[in-house]
Amino acid sequence: MWLLNACTALDYITSEHPKAMSVLSAILITAGSLPAIPAISAGAGGAVLASGAAHAIGAIAVGLGQVLGASIKNSQAQLQTQEQAQAPAGH
């Protein structure tokens, strides 16, 4: 039940605030990619970022960002389809 509620809430937020969700998607993808960059994982936070847990969390963040980005694109496509269907013929 919580998963259904979460999906409904995500769909609502995505349709009402697509730009904010696009930014969040980009942030998740960028932050999730950081542990995979060798120069960063070898730097000051190397021990933490090189760990398997950091890579797993990064992969989850990238996955969530990609799903969120796809959801935004799907929502925008549905909105355009609805607008086209409601437009009067000949315009």
DSSP file (Angstrom, degrees, kcal/mol; ACC not computed):
  #  RESIDUE AA STRUCTURE BP1 BP2  ACC     N-H-->O    O-->H-N    N-H-->O    O-->H-N    TCO  KAPPA ALPHA  PHI   PSI    X-CA   Y-CA   Z-CA
    1    1 A M     >        0   0    0      0, 0.0     4,-2.2     0, 0.0     5,-0.2   0.000 360.0 360.0 360.0 -39.1    0.0    0.0    0.0
    2    2 A W  H  >  +     0   0    0      1,-0.2     4,-2.5     2,-0.2     5,-0.2   0.858 360.0  54.3 -65.5 -33.2    2.8    2.4    0.8
    3    3 A L  H  > S+     0   0    0      2,-0.2     4,-2.4     1,-0.2    -1,-0.2   0.903 108.1  48.7 -67.6 -40.2    4.4    1.8   -2.6
    4    4 A L  H  > S+     0   0    0      2,-0.2     4,-2.3     1,-0.2    -2,-0.2   0.918 112.7  48.2 -63.4 -43.8    1.1    2.7   -4.4
    5    5 A N  H  X S+     0   0    0     -4,-2.2     4,-2.5     2,-0.2    -2,-0.2   0.896 111.4  50.6 -63.1 -40.3    0.8    5.9   -2.3
    6    6 A A  H  X S+     0   0    0     -4,-2.5     4,-2.5     2,-0.2    -2,-0.2   0.907 111.1  48.2 -65.0 -41.6    4.5    6.8   -3.0
    7    7 A C  H  X S+     0   0    0     -4,-2.4     4,-2.4     2,-0.2    -2,-0.2   0.895 112.0  49.5 -66.0 -39.6    3.9    6.3   -6.8
    8    8 A T  H  X S+     0   0    0     -4,-2.3     4,-2.2     2,-0.2    -2,-0.2   0.920 112.8  46.8 -64.5 -44.1    0.8    8.4   -6.7
    9    9 A A  H  X S+     0   0    0     -4,-2.5     4,-2.7     2,-0.2     5,-0.2   0.906 112.3  50.1 -65.0 -41.4    2.5   11.1   -4.8
   10   10 A L  H  X S+     0   0    0     -4,-2.5     4,-2.5     1,-0.2    -2,-0.2   0.897 110.1  50.6 -64.2 -40.6    5.5   11.0   -7.2
   11   11 A D  H  X S+     0   0    0     -4,-2.4     4,-2.1     2,-0.2    -1,-0.2   0.910 112.2  47.2 -63.3 -42.3    3.2   11.2  -10.2
   12   12 A Y  H  X S+     0   0    0     -4,-2.2     4,-2.1     2,-0.2     5,-0.2   0.939 114.0  45.9 -64.7 -47.8    1.4   14.2   -8.7
   13   13 A I  H  X S+     0   0    0     -4,-2.7     4,-2.7     1,-0.2    -2,-0.2   0.896 112.3  52.3 -64.0 -39.7    4.6   16.1   -7.8
   14   14 A T  H  < S+     0   0    0     -4,-2.5    -1,-0.2    -5,-0.2    -2,-0.2   0.904 112.5  44.1 -63.7 -41.6    6.1   15.3  -11.3
   15   15 A S  H  < S+     0   0    0     -4,-2.1    -1,-0.2    -5,-0.2    -2,-0.2   0.829 119.8  41.5 -74.5 -30.2    3.1   16.7  -13.1
   16   16 A E  H  < S+     0   0    0     -4,-2.1    -2,-0.2     1,-0.2    -1,-0.2   0.805 129.9  23.3 -85.9 -31.1    2.9   19.8  -10.9
   17   17 A H     X  +     0   0    0     -4,-2.7     4,-1.9    -5,-0.2    -1,-0.2  -0.506  67.1 155.9-134.9  64.8    6.6   20.6  -10.6
   18   18 A P  H  > S+     0   0    0      0, 0.0     4,-2.0     0, 0.0     5,-0.1   0.852  75.1  52.2 -65.6 -34.1    8.4   19.1  -13.6
   19   19 A K  H  > S+     0   0    0      2,-0.2     4,-2.0     1,-0.2     5,-0.2   0.919 110.0  48.1 -68.8 -41.6   11.3   21.5  -13.5
   20   20 A A  H  > S+     0   0    0      1,-0.2     4,-2.2     2,-0.2    -1,-0.2   0.889 112.6  49.1 -64.4 -38.0   12.0   20.9   -9.8
   21   21 A M  H  X S+     0   0    0     -4,-1.9     4,-2.5     2,-0.2    -1,-0.2   0.844 107.6  54.6 -71.7 -32.3   11.9   17.2  -10.4
   22   22 A S  H  X S+     0   0    0     -4,-2.0     4,-2.3     2,-0.2    -2,-0.2   0.907 109.3  48.1 -64.3 -41.0   14.2   17.5  -13.4
   23   23 A V  H  X S+     0   0    0     -4,-2.0     4,-2.4     2,-0.2    -2,-0.2   0.921 111.5  49.6 -63.8 -44.4   16.7   19.2  -11.2
   24   24 A L  H  X S+     0   0    0     -4,-2.2     4,-2.5     1,-0.2    -2,-0.2   0.901 109.9  51.9 -61.8 -40.8   16.3   16.6   -8.5
   25   25 A S  H  X S+     0   0    0     -4,-2.5     4,-2.3     1,-0.2    -2,-0.2   0.931 110.4  47.6 -60.4 -46.4   16.9   13.9  -11.1
   26   26 A A  H  X S+     0   0    0     -4,-2.3     4,-2.5     1,-0.2    -2,-0.2   0.887 111.4  51.1 -63.2 -39.5   20.1   15.5  -12.3
   27   27 A I  H  X S+     0   0    0     -4,-2.4     4,-3.1     2,-0.2     5,-0.3   0.925 110.3  48.9 -64.3 -44.5   21.3   15.9   -8.8
   28   28 A L  H  X S+     0   0    0     -4,-2.5     4,-2.4     1,-0.2    -2,-0.2   0.920 113.1  46.9 -62.1 -43.8   20.7   12.2   -8.0
   29   29 A I  H  X S+     0   0    0     -4,-2.3     4,-1.3     2,-0.2    -2,-0.2   0.924 115.9  45.1 -64.8 -43.8   22.5   11.1  -11.2
   30   30 A T  H  X S+     0   0    0     -4,-2.5     4,-0.9     2,-0.2     3,-0.3   0.945 115.9  44.9 -65.6 -48.4   25.4   13.4  -10.5
   31   31 A A  H >< S+     0   0    0     -4,-3.1     3,-0.6     1,-0.2    -1,-0.2   0.884 112.8  52.0 -64.4 -38.0   25.8   12.5   -6.9
   32   32 A G  H 3< S+     0   0    0     -4,-2.4    -1,-0.2    -5,-0.3     4,-0.2   0.772 106.7  54.4 -69.4 -24.9   25.4    8.8   -7.6
   33   33 A S  H >X S+     0   0    0     -4,-1.3     3,-1.2    -3,-0.3     4,-0.5   0.684  86.0  84.5 -81.6 -18.4   28.1    8.9  -10.2
   34   34 A L  G X< S+     0   0    0     -4,-0.9     3,-1.5    -3,-0.6     7,-0.2   0.879  84.2  54.4 -55.8 -44.9   30.7   10.4   -7.9
   35   35 A P  G 34 S+     0   0    0      0, 0.0    -1,-0.3     0, 0.0    -2,-0.1   0.764 104.3  57.7 -63.6 -20.5   31.9    7.2   -6.3
   36   36 A A  G <4 S+     0   0    0     -3,-1.2    -2,-0.2    -4,-0.2    -3,-0.1   0.595  82.5  95.4 -84.3 -10.3   32.6    5.7   -9.8
   37   37 A I    XX  -     0   0    0     -3,-1.5     4,-2.4    -4,-0.5     3,-0.6  -0.724  66.7-151.8 -84.6 116.4   35.0    8.5  -10.7
   38   38 A P  H 3> S+     0   0    0      0, 0.0     4,-1.5     0, 0.0    -1,-0.2   0.854  91.4  55.6 -58.4 -38.2   38.5    7.3  -10.0
   39   39 A A  H 34 S+     0   0    0      1,-0.2     4,-0.3     2,-0.2     7,-0.1   0.862 112.6  42.6 -65.1 -35.0   40.0   10.8   -9.4
   40   40 A I  H X4 S+     0   0    0     -3,-0.6     3,-1.1    -6,-0.2     5,-0.3   0.904 112.6  51.0 -77.9 -42.3   37.4   11.5   -6.7
   41   41 A S  H 3< S+     0   0    0     -4,-2.4     9,-0.3     1,-0.3    -2,-0.2   0.733 110.4  51.4 -70.0 -18.9   37.6    8.1   -5.0
   42   42 A A  T 3< S+     0   0    0     -4,-1.5    -1,-0.3    -5,-0.2    -2,-0.2   0.542 102.1  79.4 -89.3  -7.8   41.4    8.4   -4.8
   43   43 A G  S X  S-     0   0    0     -3,-1.1     3,-1.7    -4,-0.3     4,-0.2   0.322 109.4 -50.5 -81.3-149.0   41.2   11.9   -3.2
   44   44 A A  T 3  S+     0   0    0      1,-0.3     3,-0.4     2,-0.1    -3,-0.1   0.858 138.7  41.0 -60.0 -41.6   40.5   12.9    0.4
   45   45 A G  T 3> S+     0   0    0     -5,-0.3     4,-3.0     1,-0.2     3,-0.5   0.100  80.9 125.1 -94.0  24.1   37.3   10.9    0.8
   46   46 A G  H <>  +     0   0    0     -3,-1.7     4,-2.2     1,-0.2    -1,-0.2   0.842  67.0  51.7 -54.0 -44.1   38.9    7.9   -1.0
   47   47 A A  H  4 S+     0   0    0     -3,-0.4     4,-0.3    -4,-0.2    -1,-0.2   0.889 116.9  40.0 -64.5 -38.3   38.3    5.3    1.7
   48   48 A V  H >4 S+     0   0    0     -3,-0.5     3,-1.0     1,-0.2     6,-0.4   0.941 119.4  43.9 -75.0 -48.2   34.7    6.1    2.0
   49   49 A L  H 3< S+     0   0    0     -4,-3.0    -2,-0.2     1,-0.2    -3,-0.2   0.734 110.3  56.0 -72.4 -22.4   33.9    6.6   -1.7
   50   50 A A  T 3< S+     0   0    0     -4,-2.2    -1,-0.2    -5,-0.3    -2,-0.2   0.570  86.3 107.2 -84.1  -8.7   35.9    3.6   -2.8
   51   51 A S  S <> S-     0   0    0     -3,-1.0     4,-1.7    -4,-0.3     5,-0.1  -0.262  80.1-120.0 -70.8 157.0   33.9    1.3   -0.5
   52   52 A G  H  > S+     0   0    0      1,-0.2     4,-2.3     2,-0.2     5,-0.2   0.844 113.2  57.2 -63.4 -34.2   31.3   -1.2   -1.9
   53   53 A A  H  > S+     0   0    0      2,-0.2     4,-2.7     1,-0.2    -1,-0.2   0.897 104.9  50.5 -65.5 -39.8   28.6    0.5    0.1
   54   54 A A  H  > S+     0   0    0     -6,-0.4     4,-2.4     1,-0.2    -1,-0.2   0.895 111.4  48.5 -64.9 -39.2   29.3    3.9   -1.5
   55   55 A H  H  X S+     0   0    0     -4,-1.7     4,-2.4     2,-0.2    -2,-0.2   0.893 111.9  49.3 -67.5 -38.9   29.2    2.3   -4.9
   56   56 A A  H  X S+     0   0    0     -4,-2.3     4,-2.1     2,-0.2    -2,-0.2   0.927 113.0  46.3 -65.5 -44.8   25.9    0.5   -4.1
   57   57 A I  H  X S+     0   0    0     -4,-2.7     4,-2.5     1,-0.2    -2,-0.2   0.897 112.4  51.8 -64.1 -39.6   24.3    3.8   -2.8
   58   58 A G  H  X S+     0   0    0     -4,-2.4     4,-2.6    -5,-0.2    -2,-0.2   0.903 108.6  50.3 -62.2 -42.4   25.6    5.6   -5.9
   59   59 A A  H  X S+     0   0    0     -4,-2.4     4,-2.4     2,-0.2    -1,-0.2   0.888 111.0  49.2 -64.5 -38.6   24.1    3.0   -8.2
   60   60 A I  H  X S+     0   0    0     -4,-2.1     4,-2.7     2,-0.2    -2,-0.2   0.919 111.2  49.5 -65.4 -43.4   20.7    3.3   -6.3
   61   61 A A  H  X S+     0   0    0     -4,-2.5     4,-2.4     2,-0.2    -2,-0.2   0.912 112.0  47.8 -63.2 -42.6   20.9    7.1   -6.6
   62   62 A V  H  X S+     0   0    0     -4,-2.6     4,-2.5     2,-0.2    -1,-0.2   0.925 112.3  50.2 -63.3 -43.9   21.7    6.9  -10.3
   63   63 A G  H  X S+     0   0    0     -4,-2.4     4,-2.5     1,-0.2    -2,-0.2   0.919 111.5  47.4 -60.2 -45.0   18.8    4.5  -10.8
   64   64 A L  H  X S+     0   0    0     -4,-2.7     4,-2.6     1,-0.2    -1,-0.2   0.900 111.5  51.3 -64.1 -40.3   16.4    6.7   -9.0
   65   65 A G  H  X S+     0   0    0     -4,-2.4     4,-2.4     2,-0.2    -2,-0.2   0.897 111.3  47.4 -62.7 -40.9   17.5    9.7  -11.0
   66   66 A Q  H  X S+     0   0    0     -4,-2.5     4,-2.4     2,-0.2    -2,-0.2   0.904 112.8  48.2 -68.5 -41.2   17.0    7.8  -14.2
   67   67 A V  H  X S+     0   0    0     -4,-2.5     4,-2.3     2,-0.2    -2,-0.2   0.915 112.6  49.2 -63.8 -42.3   13.6    6.6  -13.2
   68   68 A L  H  X S+     0   0    0     -4,-2.6     4,-2.1     2,-0.2    -2,-0.2   0.909 111.0  49.9 -63.7 -42.8   12.6   10.1  -12.1
   69   69 A G  H  X S+     0   0    0     -4,-2.4     4,-2.1     1,-0.2    -2,-0.2   0.906 111.7  48.0 -62.2 -42.4   13.8   11.5  -15.4
   70   70 A A  H  X S+     0   0    0     -4,-2.4     4,-2.4     1,-0.2    -2,-0.2   0.880 109.8  53.4 -65.9 -37.5   11.9    8.9  -17.4
   71   71 A S  H  X S+     0   0    0     -4,-2.3     4,-2.4     2,-0.2    -1,-0.2   0.889 108.0  50.4 -63.3 -39.7    8.8    9.6  -15.3
   72   72 A I  H  X S+     0   0    0     -4,-2.1     4,-2.4     2,-0.2    -2,-0.2   0.932 111.4  47.6 -64.3 -46.0    9.1   13.4  -16.1
   73   73 A K  H  X S+     0   0    0     -4,-2.1     4,-2.1     1,-0.2    -2,-0.2   0.904 113.0  49.0 -62.6 -41.2    9.3   12.7  -19.8
   74   74 A N  H  X S+     0   0    0     -4,-2.4     4,-2.2     2,-0.2    -1,-0.2   0.906 111.2  49.7 -64.2 -42.6    6.4   10.3  -19.7
   75   75 A S  H  X S+     0   0    0     -4,-2.4     4,-2.0     1,-0.2    -2,-0.2   0.901 111.4  48.5 -63.9 -41.9    4.3   12.8  -17.8
   76   76 A Q  H  X S+     0   0    0     -4,-2.4     4,-2.1     2,-0.2    -1,-0.2   0.873 110.6  51.3 -67.1 -37.3    5.1   15.6  -20.3
   77   77 A A  H  X S+     0   0    0     -4,-2.1     4,-2.1     2,-0.2    -2,-0.2   0.900 110.3  49.1 -66.7 -40.4    4.3   13.4  -23.2
   78   78 A Q  H  X S+     0   0    0     -4,-2.2     4,-2.4     2,-0.2    -2,-0.2   0.896 110.2  51.5 -64.7 -39.7    0.9   12.5  -21.7
   79   79 A L  H  X S+     0   0    0     -4,-2.0     4,-2.3     2,-0.2    -2,-0.2   0.907 110.1  48.5 -63.9 -42.6    0.2   16.2  -21.0
   80   80 A Q  H  X S+     0   0    0     -4,-2.1     4,-2.2     2,-0.2    -1,-0.2   0.894 111.0  51.0 -65.0 -39.4    0.9   17.0  -24.7
   81   81 A T  H  X S+     0   0    0     -4,-2.1     4,-2.0     2,-0.2    -2,-0.2   0.908 110.9  48.4 -64.4 -42.1   -1.3   14.2  -25.9
   82   82 A Q  H  X S+     0   0    0     -4,-2.4     4,-1.6     2,-0.2    -2,-0.2   0.901 111.2  50.3 -64.9 -40.8   -4.1   15.4  -23.7
   83   83 A E  H  X S+     0   0    0     -4,-2.3     4,-1.0     1,-0.2    -2,-0.2   0.888 111.0  49.0 -64.9 -38.8   -3.7   19.0  -24.9
   84   84 A Q  H  < S+     0   0    0     -4,-2.2     3,-0.3     1,-0.2    -1,-0.2   0.874 110.4  50.9 -67.7 -37.4   -3.7   17.9  -28.6
   85   85 A A  H  < S+     0   0    0     -4,-2.0    -1,-0.2     1,-0.2    -2,-0.2   0.807 112.5  46.7 -70.1 -29.6   -6.9   15.8  -28.0
   86   86 A Q  H  < S+     0   0    0     -4,-1.6    -1,-0.2    -5,-0.1    -2,-0.2   0.620  88.9 103.7 -87.8 -14.1   -8.7   18.7  -26.4
   87   87 A A  S  < S-     0   0    0     -4,-1.0     3,-0.1    -3,-0.3     4,-0.0  -0.449  82.1-106.3 -70.0 139.0   -7.7   21.2  -29.1
   88   88 A P    >   -     0   0    0      0, 0.0     3,-1.2     0, 0.0    -1,-0.1  -0.338  42.0 -96.8 -64.3 147.6  -10.5   22.1  -31.5
   89   89 A A  T 3  S+     0   0    0      1,-0.2    -3,-0.0     2,-0.1     0, 0.0  -0.353 106.2  29.1 -65.8 142.1  -10.1   20.6  -35.0
   90   90 A G  T 3         0   0    0     -3,-0.1    -1,-0.2    -2,-0.0    -3,-0.0   0.497 360.0 360.0  88.6   4.4   -8.6   22.9  -37.6
   91   91 A H    <         0   0    0     -3,-1.2    -2,-0.1    -4,-0.0    -1,-0.0   0.391 360.0 360.0-108.3 360.0   -6.4   24.9  -35.3
